[in-house]
Structure formats: structure tokens, C-alpha cells
Amino acid sequence: MTVDNIITIISVIAAISGIIFGAAAFARNKRDDNREDGSYRSDIGYIKASMDDIKRKLDKQEQQYLDLVTRLTAVESSAKQAHHRIDRLEGNNHEN
């Protein structure tokens, strides 16, 4: 074997090993990327669930606020009626 043949064989082996290592690195990176994608999807799912929970709580809070406003309106109306009755009673007492 001549030096040229040895260099050619070494070059072919280096090229083949480079292709194999490149393919292995590509597969590993693809697997890692898929793992990261899964992690991101999981995180996004968690964020979405949290947002849905916050929305439900906000809707409940809005309903409680509306109920409170309705009750306050009823109390104000009742107080107004009571003041009118008291004014009439005081008017009757002053006439006597």
C-alpha cells in the first residue's frame, strides 16, 4: 500500500465517521427539541388552565358585585320609604 492509498482510506473513514456522528448529533438534537416542545406545551397548558381559573373567579366576583349592588339598591329604597313614613309620623305628632 502506498501513502496515497492510506490517505484515501483514512479520508473515506473520516468522511463516513463524520456522516455517522453528524446523523447521531442531528437525532439527539431533534429528540431534545421534541422534549423542549413538550415542556413548552406543558407550560402553555398550565398557563391556559390558570387563565381559565382566573376568568371563572372574575366571573364569580362580578356576579357577587352585581348581587351586592342589587341588595344595596333595595336597602336604599327601603330606607327612603322608612324616612317618608317617619316624616309622616312626625308630621302627625306635631299636629296633635
Steps between C-alpha positions, in 0.01 A plus 500: 500500500618835410469819696232621259288191564536538878403867482200411282385230744542734797308770314214262419488378861503860625220595260288200602559561872417868448172403337420255781585748776307773318193278471527402867528864605204591279288222654602603852420866432166407346416289807602787730293744293198271530555482875518881517186529287321268740618708792382821332164344420466388859586849624253659258233253614567594862479871418175446309349306791604778738345762273175301483497478880558875531219565249259282701594682819455837329157397370402389850629828645300700243185306590557565870547870423174512303320320784641751747391795285149352478486457878632853556234642269231314694639626833512858371140473378391356833682776692338764280155354567576485873603868499174592326300305761697661783444845351124429481494372858691804623258723308207330673663535842562875452134556409381338823 
